[in-house]
Amino acid sequence: MSLDQDTIRRIARLARLGVDESENETYARSLSDIFAFVEQLNAVDTTGIEPMAHPLDARQRLRPDEVTESNQRDKFQKIAPRVEAGLYLVPRVIE
């Protein structure tokens, strides 16, 4: 798939990106290469292949789920600007 400069301008406008006109050709070439690679990936027959979470079948080492710090809520709420019933109060942003 080959993109022209008009398509690049349209994509940039839709994405709200400021693209310098002198770089449109570079962006068109790069995006065309990406789309060609995606088409190449889509051409591969993947029937019967189970999706993997990681290509190396690596396992994450998990730490024990233990409390490692003491509760310091009262200490932090003493220095907060506004607190009520154990909650931090913030200015309303939505009317």
DSSP file (Angstrom, degrees, kcal/mol; ACC not computed):
  #  RESIDUE AA STRUCTURE BP1 BP2  ACC     N-H-->O    O-->H-N    N-H-->O    O-->H-N    TCO  KAPPA ALPHA  PHI   PSI    X-CA   Y-CA   Z-CA
    1    1 A M              0   0    0      0, 0.0     2,-0.5     0, 0.0    35,-0.2   0.000 360.0 360.0 360.0 122.7    0.0    0.0    0.0
    2    2 A S        -     0   0    0     33,-0.1     2,-0.4    34,-0.0    27,-0.1  -0.900 360.0-151.7-108.4 128.9    1.5    3.3   -1.1
    3    3 A L        -     0   0    0     -2,-0.5     2,-0.2    25,-0.5    29,-0.1  -0.781   6.0-148.1-100.3 140.5    0.4    6.5    0.5
    4    4 A D     >  -     0   0    0     -2,-0.4     4,-1.7     1,-0.1     3,-0.2  -0.501  32.7-100.5 -98.2 174.7    0.5    9.8   -1.2
    5    5 A Q  H  > S+     0   0    0      1,-0.2     4,-2.4     2,-0.2     5,-0.2   0.820 120.5  58.1 -67.9 -31.2    1.1   13.2    0.4
    6    6 A D  H  > S+     0   0    0      2,-0.2     4,-2.2     1,-0.2    -1,-0.2   0.904 106.5  49.0 -63.7 -39.8   -2.6   14.1    0.4
    7    7 A T  H  > S+     0   0    0      2,-0.2     4,-2.7     1,-0.2    -2,-0.2   0.891 109.7  51.9 -65.8 -39.0   -3.3   11.0    2.5
    8    8 A I  H  X S+     0   0    0     -4,-1.7     4,-2.6     2,-0.2    -2,-0.2   0.915 109.3  49.8 -63.8 -43.0   -0.4   11.9    4.9
    9    9 A R  H  X S+     0   0    0     -4,-2.4     4,-2.4     2,-0.2    -2,-0.2   0.915 112.2  48.4 -60.4 -42.3   -1.9   15.4    5.3
   10   10 A R  H  X S+     0   0    0     -4,-2.2     4,-2.7     2,-0.2    -2,-0.2   0.920 111.9  48.1 -65.3 -44.2   -5.3   13.9    6.0
   11   11 A I  H  X S+     0   0    0     -4,-2.7     4,-2.3     1,-0.2    -2,-0.2   0.919 112.4  49.6 -61.5 -43.6   -3.9   11.4    8.6
   12   12 A A  H  <>S+     0   0    0     -4,-2.6     5,-3.1     1,-0.2     4,-0.4   0.900 111.8  48.3 -63.3 -41.0   -2.0   14.2   10.3
   13   13 A R  H ><5S+     0   0    0     -4,-2.4     3,-0.9     3,-0.2    -2,-0.2   0.924 112.3  48.1 -66.1 -43.4   -5.1   16.4   10.5
   14   14 A L  H 3<5S+     0   0    0     -4,-2.7    -2,-0.2     1,-0.2    -1,-0.2   0.861 115.2  45.2 -64.5 -35.1   -7.2   13.5   11.9
   15   15 A A  T 3<5S-     0   0    0     -4,-2.3    -1,-0.2    -5,-0.2    -2,-0.2   0.451 111.0-123.9 -86.3  -0.7   -4.5   12.8   14.5
   16   16 A R  T < 5 +     0   0    0     -3,-0.9     2,-0.4    -4,-0.4    -3,-0.2   0.905  59.3 151.1  57.2  44.5   -4.2   16.5   15.2
   17   17 A L      < -     0   0    0     -5,-3.1     2,-0.9    -6,-0.1    -1,-0.2  -0.877  48.7-132.3-108.3 138.7   -0.4   16.3   14.5
   18   18 A G        -     0   0    0     -2,-0.4     2,-0.5    -3,-0.1    -5,-0.0  -0.801  32.3-177.0 -88.0 107.0    1.6   19.2   13.1
   19   19 A V        -     0   0    0     -2,-0.9     2,-0.3   -10,-0.1     5,-0.1  -0.916  26.0-126.1-111.9 128.5    3.5   17.8   10.2
   20   20 A D    >   -     0   0    0     -2,-0.5     3,-2.1     1,-0.1     4,-0.3  -0.543  18.2-132.3 -70.8 131.6    6.0   19.8    8.3
   21   21 A E  G >  S+     0   0    0      1,-0.3     3,-1.2    -2,-0.3     4,-0.4   0.806 104.8  62.1 -56.5 -32.0    5.2   19.7    4.6
   22   22 A S  G 3  S+     0   0    0      1,-0.2    -1,-0.3     2,-0.1     4,-0.2   0.701 103.3  50.2 -69.9 -17.3    8.8   19.0    3.7
   23   23 A E  G <> S+     0   0    0     -3,-2.1     4,-2.4     1,-0.2    -1,-0.2   0.413  80.3  97.0 -99.8   1.0    8.6   15.7    5.7
   24   24 A N  H <> S+     0   0    0     -3,-1.2     4,-2.7    -4,-0.3     5,-0.2   0.883  82.7  52.1 -58.2 -40.4    5.5   14.4    4.1
   25   25 A E  H  > S+     0   0    0     -4,-0.4     4,-2.3    -3,-0.2    -1,-0.2   0.902 110.0  48.6 -64.9 -40.2    7.4   12.2    1.6
   26   26 A T  H  > S+     0   0    0     -4,-0.2     4,-2.5     2,-0.2    -2,-0.2   0.922 113.4  46.9 -64.1 -44.6    9.4   10.6    4.5
   27   27 A Y  H  X S+     0   0    0     -4,-2.4     4,-2.9     2,-0.2     5,-0.3   0.900 110.8  52.6 -64.1 -40.2    6.2   10.0    6.5
   28   28 A A  H  X S+     0   0    0     -4,-2.7     4,-2.1    -5,-0.2   -25,-0.5   0.920 111.9  45.6 -61.5 -43.9    4.5    8.5    3.4
   29   29 A R  H  X S+     0   0    0     -4,-2.3     4,-2.2     2,-0.2    -2,-0.2   0.927 114.8  47.4 -65.2 -45.0    7.4    6.1    2.8
   30   30 A S  H  X S+     0   0    0     -4,-2.5     4,-2.1     2,-0.2    -2,-0.2   0.932 114.2  45.4 -64.3 -46.7    7.6    5.1    6.5
   31   31 A L  H  X S+     0   0    0     -4,-2.9     4,-2.7     1,-0.2    -1,-0.2   0.885 111.2  53.4 -65.9 -37.4    3.9    4.5    6.8
   32   32 A S  H  X S+     0   0    0     -4,-2.1     4,-2.3    -5,-0.3    -1,-0.2   0.907 108.6  50.4 -62.5 -40.9    3.8    2.6    3.5
   33   33 A D  H  X S+     0   0    0     -4,-2.2     4,-2.1     2,-0.2    -2,-0.2   0.901 110.6  49.5 -62.5 -41.2    6.6    0.3    4.8
   34   34 A I  H  X S+     0   0    0     -4,-2.1     4,-2.3     2,-0.2    -2,-0.2   0.936 111.7  47.6 -63.8 -46.4    4.7   -0.3    8.0
   35   35 A F  H  X S+     0   0    0     -4,-2.7     4,-2.3     1,-0.2    -2,-0.2   0.878 110.3  52.8 -63.8 -37.0    1.5   -1.1    6.1
   36   36 A A  H  X S+     0   0    0     -4,-2.3     4,-2.0   -35,-0.2    -1,-0.2   0.896 109.2  49.5 -63.8 -39.7    3.4   -3.5    3.8
   37   37 A F  H  X S+     0   0    0     -4,-2.1     4,-2.3     2,-0.2    -2,-0.2   0.899 109.7  50.8 -66.2 -40.2    4.8   -5.3    6.8
   38   38 A V  H  X S+     0   0    0     -4,-2.3     4,-2.5     2,-0.2    -2,-0.2   0.907 109.7  50.5 -63.5 -41.4    1.4   -5.6    8.3
   39   39 A E  H  X S+     0   0    0     -4,-2.3     4,-1.1     1,-0.2    -1,-0.2   0.888 109.3  51.8 -62.1 -38.7    0.1   -7.1    5.0
   40   40 A Q  H  < S+     0   0    0     -4,-2.0     4,-0.4     1,-0.2     3,-0.3   0.903 110.7  47.6 -64.2 -41.4    3.0   -9.5    5.1
   41   41 A L  H >< S+     0   0    0     -4,-2.3     3,-1.2     1,-0.2    -2,-0.2   0.890 108.7  54.5 -66.2 -39.3    2.1  -10.6    8.6
   42   42 A N  H 3< S+     0   0    0     -4,-2.5    -1,-0.2     1,-0.2    -2,-0.2   0.744  99.5  63.3 -66.6 -22.2   -1.5  -11.0    7.7
   43   43 A A  T 3< S+     0   0    0     -4,-1.1     2,-0.3    -3,-0.3    -1,-0.2   0.652  80.5 101.1 -76.7 -14.9   -0.5  -13.3    4.9
   44   44 A V  S <  S-     0   0    0     -3,-1.2     2,-0.7    -4,-0.4    -3,-0.0  -0.535  78.2-124.8 -75.0 133.0    0.9  -15.9    7.3
   45   45 A D        +     0   0    0     -2,-0.3    -1,-0.1     1,-0.1    -2,-0.1  -0.689  35.4 170.0 -79.4 115.5   -1.4  -18.9    8.0
   46   46 A T    >   +     0   0    0     -2,-0.7     3,-1.8     3,-0.0    -1,-0.1   0.156  22.4 138.9-113.2  17.1   -1.8  -19.0   11.7
   47   47 A T  T 3  S+     0   0    0      1,-0.3     3,-0.1     3,-0.0    -2,-0.0  -0.433  75.4  15.4 -65.1 134.4   -4.6  -21.7   11.9
   48   48 A G  T 3  S+     0   0    0      1,-0.2     2,-0.6    -2,-0.1    -1,-0.3   0.476  95.7 121.6  81.9   3.4   -4.0  -24.1   14.8
   49   49 A I    <   -     0   0    0     -3,-1.8    -1,-0.2     0, 0.0    -3,-0.0  -0.882  58.8-135.8-102.7 124.4   -1.4  -21.9   16.5
   50   50 A E        -     0   0    0     -2,-0.6    -3,-0.0    -3,-0.1     0, 0.0  -0.584  26.0-110.2 -78.8 133.9   -2.2  -20.8   20.0
   51   51 A P        -     0   0    0      0, 0.0     2,-0.4     0, 0.0    -1,-0.1  -0.302  32.6-145.7 -61.8 146.6   -1.6  -17.2   20.9
   52   52 A M        -     0   0    0      1,-0.1     4,-0.0     5,-0.0     0, 0.0  -0.884  16.2-148.8-115.5 147.2    1.3  -16.5   23.2
   53   53 A A  S    S+     0   0    0     -2,-0.4    -1,-0.1     1,-0.3     3,-0.0   0.755  92.7  15.0 -79.9 -25.8    1.6  -13.9   25.9
   54   54 A H  S >  S-     0   0    0      1,-0.1     3,-1.5     4,-0.0    -1,-0.3  -0.987  71.2-133.1-149.2 136.3    5.4  -13.7   25.4
   55   55 A P  T 3  S+     0   0    0      0, 0.0    -1,-0.1     0, 0.0    -2,-0.0   0.721 107.9  48.8 -67.0 -19.3    7.5  -15.1   22.5
   56   56 A L  T 3  S-     0   0    0      2,-0.0     3,-0.1    -3,-0.0     0, 0.0   0.354 105.5-124.3-100.0   5.9   10.0  -16.7   24.9
   57   57 A D    <   +     0   0    0     -3,-1.5     2,-0.1     1,-0.2    -5,-0.0   0.877  51.0 173.1  52.0  40.6    7.4  -18.4   27.1
   58   58 A A        -     0   0    0      1,-0.0     2,-0.4     0, 0.0    -1,-0.2  -0.438  25.2-140.4 -78.7 151.6    9.0  -16.6   30.0
   59   59 A R        -     0   0    0     -2,-0.1     2,-0.4    -3,-0.1    -1,-0.0  -0.923  14.3-126.1-113.0 139.0    7.5  -16.7   33.4
   60   60 A Q        -     0   0    0     -2,-0.4     2,-0.5     1,-0.0     0, 0.0  -0.696  21.4-127.1 -85.6 132.0    7.4  -13.6   35.7
   61   61 A R        -     0   0    0     -2,-0.4     2,-0.4     1,-0.0    -1,-0.0  -0.672  28.7-154.8 -77.3 124.6    8.8  -14.1   39.2
   62   62 A L        -     0   0    0     -2,-0.5     3,-0.1     3,-0.0    -1,-0.0  -0.803   4.7-139.5-104.6 142.4    6.2  -13.1   41.7
   63   63 A R        -     0   0    0     -2,-0.4     2,-0.0     1,-0.1     0, 0.0  -0.595  39.1 -85.9 -90.6 159.2    6.9  -11.9   45.2
   64   64 A P        -     0   0    0      0, 0.0     2,-1.7     0, 0.0    -1,-0.1  -0.377  39.9-116.0 -63.4 143.6    4.8  -13.0   48.1
   65   65 A D        +     0   0    0     -3,-0.1     2,-0.3    -2,-0.0    -3,-0.0  -0.625  63.2 142.9 -84.1  85.6    1.7  -10.8   48.6
   66   66 A E        -     0   0    0     -2,-1.7     2,-0.4     0, 0.0    -3,-0.0  -0.935  58.0-108.4-127.8 148.2    2.6   -9.4   52.0
   67   67 A V        +     0   0    0     -2,-0.3     3,-0.1     1,-0.1    -2,-0.0  -0.631  37.2 172.2 -73.2 126.2    2.2   -6.0   53.7
   68   68 A T        +     0   0    0     -2,-0.4     2,-0.3     1,-0.1    -1,-0.1   0.496  57.1  54.1-115.9  -7.7    5.7   -4.4   53.9
   69   69 A E  S    S-     0   0    0      0, 0.0     2,-0.1     0, 0.0    -1,-0.1  -0.927  79.7-116.8-127.3 153.3    4.8   -0.9   55.1
   70   70 A S        -     0   0    0     -2,-0.3     2,-0.5     1,-0.1    -2,-0.1  -0.470  42.5 -91.1 -82.5 160.0    2.9    0.3   58.1
   71   71 A N        +     0   0    0     -2,-0.1     3,-0.1     1,-0.1    -1,-0.1  -0.599  47.7 168.7 -72.6 117.5   -0.3    2.3   57.7
   72   72 A Q     >  +     0   0    0     -2,-0.5     4,-2.1     1,-0.1     5,-0.2   0.035  34.3 120.8-118.3  24.0    0.7    6.0   57.6
   73   73 A R  H  > S+     0   0    0      1,-0.2     4,-2.6     2,-0.2     5,-0.2   0.909  75.2  50.5 -58.0 -45.5   -2.7    7.5   56.4
   74   74 A D  H  > S+     0   0    0      1,-0.2     4,-1.4     2,-0.2    -1,-0.2   0.896 109.6  51.5 -61.3 -39.9   -3.0    9.7   59.5
   75   75 A K  H  > S+     0   0    0      1,-0.2     4,-0.6     2,-0.2    -1,-0.2   0.916 114.4  42.6 -62.7 -43.8    0.5   11.1   59.1
   76   76 A F  H >< S+     0   0    0     -4,-2.1     3,-0.5     1,-0.2     4,-0.4   0.847 111.2  54.3 -73.6 -33.9   -0.2   12.0   55.4
   77   77 A Q  H 3< S+     0   0    0     -4,-2.6     3,-0.5     1,-0.2    -1,-0.2   0.743  96.8  66.6 -74.8 -20.9   -3.6   13.4   56.0
   78   78 A K  H 3< S+     0   0    0     -4,-1.4    -1,-0.2     1,-0.2    -2,-0.2   0.843 107.6  39.9 -64.7 -32.1   -2.3   15.8   58.7
   79   79 A I  S << S+     0   0    0     -4,-0.6    -1,-0.2    -3,-0.5    -2,-0.2   0.452  92.6 108.4 -97.1  -0.9   -0.4   17.6   56.0
   80   80 A A  S    S-     0   0    0     -3,-0.5     3,-0.2    -4,-0.4    -3,-0.0  -0.491  73.6-127.8 -75.3 146.9   -3.1   17.5   53.3
   81   81 A P  S    S+     0   0    0      0, 0.0     2,-0.4     0, 0.0    -1,-0.1   0.915  90.5  10.9 -61.4 -44.8   -4.9   20.7   52.5
   82   82 A R        +     0   0    0      7,-0.3     7,-2.5     2,-0.0     2,-0.3  -0.987  67.3 168.2-143.3 129.8   -8.5   19.3   53.1
   83   83 A V  E     +A   88   0A   0     -2,-0.4     2,-0.3     5,-0.2     5,-0.2  -0.994   5.1 179.4-138.5 143.1   -9.6   16.0   54.6
   84   84 A E  E >  S-A   87   0A   0      3,-2.5     3,-1.8    -2,-0.3    -2,-0.0  -0.950  71.1 -13.5-147.2 127.1  -13.0   14.8   55.6
   85   85 A A  T 3  S-     0   0    0     -2,-0.3     3,-0.1     1,-0.3    -1,-0.0   0.840 128.8 -51.0  53.7  39.2  -13.9   11.4   57.1
   86   86 A G  T 3  S+     0   0    0      1,-0.3     2,-0.3    -9,-0.0    -1,-0.3   0.550 116.6 112.5  80.6   6.9  -10.6    9.9   56.1
   87   87 A L  E <   -A   84   0A   0     -3,-1.8    -3,-2.5   -10,-0.0     2,-0.4  -0.871  69.2-119.7-114.9 147.2  -10.9   11.1   52.5
   88   88 A Y  E     -A   83   0A   0     -2,-0.3     2,-0.5    -5,-0.2    -5,-0.2  -0.698  27.7-143.5 -80.9 131.8   -8.8   13.7   50.6
   89   89 A L        -     0   0    0     -7,-2.5    -7,-0.3    -2,-0.4    -1,-0.0  -0.839  21.1-178.6-100.0 133.5  -11.0   16.6   49.4
   90   90 A V        -     0   0    0     -2,-0.5     3,-0.1    -9,-0.1     2,-0.0  -0.878  36.5 -85.9-126.3 158.8  -10.2   18.1   46.0
   91   91 A P        -     0   0    0      0, 0.0     2,-0.2     0, 0.0    -1,-0.0  -0.336  50.4-103.6 -63.7 145.3  -11.7   21.0   44.0
   92   92 A R        +     0   0    0      1,-0.1     3,-0.1     3,-0.0     0, 0.0  -0.513  37.5 178.5 -69.5 132.0  -14.7   20.0   41.9
   93   93 A V        +     0   0    0     -2,-0.2     2,-0.5     1,-0.2    -1,-0.1   0.568  65.6  54.9-111.0 -14.7  -13.7   19.9   38.2
   94   94 A I              0   0    0      1,-0.1    -1,-0.2     0, 0.0     0, 0.0  -0.983 360.0 360.0-123.1 126.6  -17.0   18.8   36.7
   95   95 A E              0   0    0     -2,-0.5    -1,-0.1    -3,-0.1    -3,-0.0   0.455 360.0 360.0 -83.1 360.0  -20.2   20.8   37.3
